Amino acid sequence: MAERRSTSRSGPQGIDLHLDPAGPGLRRGLTDALREAVRTGRLAPGTRLPSSRSLAGDLGIARNTVADAYADLTAEGWLTARQGSGTRVADRAVPGPPARPVSARRTPGRLPYSLVPGTPDLASFPRAEWLRATRRALAAAPHEAFGYGDPRGRPELRTALAGYLARVRGVRADPERVVVCSGFAHGLQLLCEVLRARGARTLAVESHGLDVHWDLAARAGLRTVPLPHDDLGTRTEIPADADAVLLSPAHQFPLGGALRPGRRAAVIDWARRTGGLILEDDYDGEFRYDRQAVGALQDLDPDHVVYLGTASKSLAPGLRLGWMVVPPRLVPDVTPHSVSVVEQLTLAEFLTSGAYDRHVRAARLRYRRRRDALVQALADRAPDVHVTGIAAGLHAVLQLPPGTEQSVVQAATWQGLAVHGLTYYRHPATGTTPTDALVVGYGTPPDHAWAGTLDALCRALP
């Protein structure tokens, strides 16, 4: 028979259906193709098939041939046919993926409680407000918004971000220097690639941070060297061979604390003197509790600082929305992959309508109450544990007696609690003696699990 392949388009009540009815006859070939699609699970149980008229038209065969194939498969039990309901795939077990062999080392299941930092309370994502903003944004969007646009991002969002960052974080920006990316890691990857292409070889980093950031730099061909840290925070004597430096000056992650004014001035002076670049990670700048938020370092010299922000802590990491404010000389070189236009337009509407400010204020109050509850619980149940880094952000550092970090992490696991020790965030080339501590992400648990999580933590502490 002549080869017939079809993707059926059977109107609003049907489905697209790809078939290759190969075989010695039309009826048998179609029957075999449909049976195989059902047997392998490509057509799931309950799927409504196109009408015999629609499928016959798509395949260029007689309607009776399709009706006969449907009847054969119904008699065999592969399909069901009911008046008014059409022809559907019968309910039956479908094959799943082959089982993986059991290895000697098994990954433990997810623990019921978590204080691992880096994620906000996902249950508090403002679904209703976000949906309303999406509707308004889509209703107002021009048709061209859904085409191939500026790789830097939609102008609506870049304009909204420039205004918001200037008002809230003291960033000096105009929309032409704002670049939308899919989160901080994406922005950092782009910048490391640009630096390497311009001849850079070394990126100075803080002594404690995230290995994923150091790995991104390494994959771009940059060596990372840790800066020393003392009781006043990160020291900014930048190594002579460093071409750029990555800092979290408003709230160092994970040790906490803001970069001191003198050290801010020193790193700006280094950048001006050497032509080096400062990458400012402002990952949770909106969440400061005890006094006015520390302004962005970028305000001191917008030509030598790249400001990076994200919606991952304020809204949710799953949105994959971040932004950079880039010095003019770098704008032509930073070309990100496109970010969803719908999400960009929605965030722009969220910002300009004031919904973002309202959400952040409510989240700030909720996280401050959690921080206060953490501090009080430790004072009552573990008075020998000293808490630091609590003026801002969504995490705190719990100082532990020397030599106890690993045993406390293990005890937490026994209590059903996932938590990281400070060693987890220590750069491997850091020369100072490790400090025993826990990094507690009190923003992570949902409200309903907060009390149980806090209780599990206190039981694990010495």
C-alpha positions, 0 to 999 in steps of 0.5 A, spaced: 500 500 500 502 507 499 505 510 505 500 514 509 502 518 515 498 523 518 497 527 524 489 528 525 486 535 527 479 533 528 476 539 531 475 542 538 473 535 541 478 531 538 486 530 539 492 531 534 494 524 532 500 521 529 499 514 525 503 510 520 499 505 518 504 500 514 502 493 512 499 489 507 492 492 507 489 499 509 484 496 515 490 491 518 495 497 517 491 502 521 488 497 526 496 495 527 498 502 528 493 504 533 494 497 537 501 499 538 500 506 540 495 504 545 500 498 547 506 502 548 502 507 552 503 513 547 495 513 547 494 514 554 487 510 557 481 515 557 484 519 551 478 520 546 480 518 539 478 523 533 471 521 529 472 516 524 470 521 519 476 526 521 481 520 521 479 518 515 479 525 512 486 526 514 489 519 512 485 519 505 482 513 506 474 511 506 470 512 513 468 505 513 475 503 514 477 507 520 470 505 523 472 497 522 479 498 525 475 502 531 470 496 531 476 491 531 480 494 537 473 495 541 472 488 540 479 486 543 478 491 549 483 496 547 478 501 545 471 503 548 465 506 544 459 509 548 454 513 545 455 520 546 462 519 548 466 517 542 471 512 542 476 512 547 482 508 549 480 503 554 483 503 561 488 498 562 495 498 565 501 501 561 508 499 561 512 504 565 520 505 565 524 499 566 526 499 573 533 501 575 538 496 578 539 497 586 546 500 587 550 499 594 549 506 595 542 508 596 540 516 596 536 517 602 529 520 601 527 527 603 527 529 610 520 531 613 523 538 615 528 542 612 532 549 614 537 548 608 537 556 605 536 558 598 529 557 598 523 562 600 517 559 603 514 556 596 507 556 599 507 563 600 507 565 593 502 570 591 498 565 586 492 569 586 495 576 585 500 573 580 494 570 576 491 577 576 497 581 573 498 575 568 491 577 565 492 584 565 499 584 562 496 579 556 491 584 555 495 590 554 501 586 551 502 589 543 502 583 538 509 584 537 511 582 544 510 575 542 515 575 536 523 575 536 525 581 541 530 584 544 535 579 547 536 584 553 528 583 555 522 586 554 522 594 555 516 594 559 520 589 564 527 593 563 523 600 565 520 597 571 526 594 574 530 600 573 525 604 576 524 599 582 531 598 583 533 606 583 527 607 588 528 601 593 536 599 592 539 605 590 541 602 583 543 607 578 540 604 572 536 606 565 533 601 561 538 600 556 543 598 561 538 593 564 539 585 562 533 580 564 536 573 565 533 567 568 536 567 575 543 569 578 546 563 576 545 564 568 547 572 569 553 569 572 555 564 567 554 570 562 558 575 565 564 569 566 564 568 559 564 575 557 570 576 562 574 570 559 573 572 552 576 579 554 582 575 557 580 575 564 583 569 568 582 570 575 575 571 579 576 573 586 570 570 591 568 570 598 571 565 603 564 562 603 559 562 598 556 557 593 560 551 590 555 552 584 558 559 583 565 557 583 563 551 578 560 556 573 566 560 573 571 554 572 567 552 566 568 559 563 575 558 564 576 562 570 580 560 576 577 562 583 581 565 589 578 566 596 578 573 599 580 573 607 575 574 612 575 576 619 571 579 625 569 585 620 567 581 614 570 580 608 577 583 607 578 587 600 585 586 599 584 584 592 589 579 589 594 582 584 592 577 579 585 578 580 581 581 574 574 581 577 571 580 584 564 577 586 561 579 592 555 579 596 556 586 600 549 587 602 548 581 606 554 576 605 552 569 604 552 565 608 556 568 614 551 574 614 553 582 615 554 587 610 561 589 607 564 595 611 564 602 608 571 602 608 572 596 605 566 598 600 571 604 598 577 600 598 574 595 593 571 601 588 578 604 589 581 597 586 576 597 580 578 604 578 585 603 579 586 596 575 580 596 571 577 590 574 570 589 575 565 588 581 560 583 580 555 585 586 550 579 588 544 582 591 540 576 592 536 578 598 537 585 599 529 587 600 529 583 607 532 587 612 529 587 619 532 592 624 534 598 620 534 601 613 536 596 608 544 597 606 544 600 599 547 597 593 555 597 592 553 599 584 551 606 586 558 608 588 561 606 581 556 604 576 561 603 571 565 598 574 560 594 578 555 589 575 549 589 579 545 582 579 538 581 582 533 575 582 526 574 584 528 567 587 528 569 594 522 575 594 517 570 589 520 563 587 526 560 584 521 557 579 520 563 575 527 563 573 527 571 573 533 575 574 536 581 572 543 585 571 545 592 571 551 592 566 556 598 565 555 601 558 562 598 555 559 591 557 552 591 554 554 589 547 557 583 549 552 580 554 546 577 550 542 572 554 538 566 552 530 569 551 526 568 558 519 567 557 515 573 555 509 572 559 513 571 565 517 578 563 510 582 562 507 579 568 513 581 573 513 588 569 505 589 571 507 586 578 512 591 579 508 597 576 502 596 580 505 596 587 503 588 588 511 586 588 512 592 594 506 589 598 508 582 597 515 584 599 512 588 605 508 582 607 514 577 606 518 581 610 514 581 616 513 574 616 520 572 616 522 577 621 517 573 626 520 567 624 527 570 625 524 572 632 521 565 634 528 562 632 532 567 636 527 566 642 527 558 642 535 558 642 535 562 648 530 558 651 532 551 649 540 552 647 542 558 650 550 556 649 548 557 641 550 564 639 546 566 633 549 571 628 547 574 621 540 575 623 539 583 621 537 581 614 536 575 609 532 569 610 538 565 614 542 565 620 548 562 622 548 558 629 555 558 632 557 551 635 562 548 640 569 546 636 569 540 633 561 539 633 559 541 627 558 534 623 555 530 629 550 536 630 548 535 622 548 528 623 543 529 629 539 533 625 538 528 620 536 523 625 530 528 627 528 528 620 531 535 619 535 537 613 540 542 615 547 544 612 554 546 616 558 552 615 563 547 612 559 546 606 559 553 604 567 554 605 571 555 599 576 549 598 582 554 598 580 558 604 586 557 609 583 559 615 581 554 620 574 552 619 569 555 624 563 550 627 556 552 625 550 551 622 547 555 616 539 555 618 535 557 612 529 559 616 525 562 610 525 555 607 519 551 611 512 553 609 508 556 615 504 549 617 511 546 618 515 551 622 513 549 629 515 542 627 522 544 624 524 549 629 523 543 635 527 538 630 532 543 630 532 544 638 533 537 639 539 536 635 543 542 638 548 540 643 
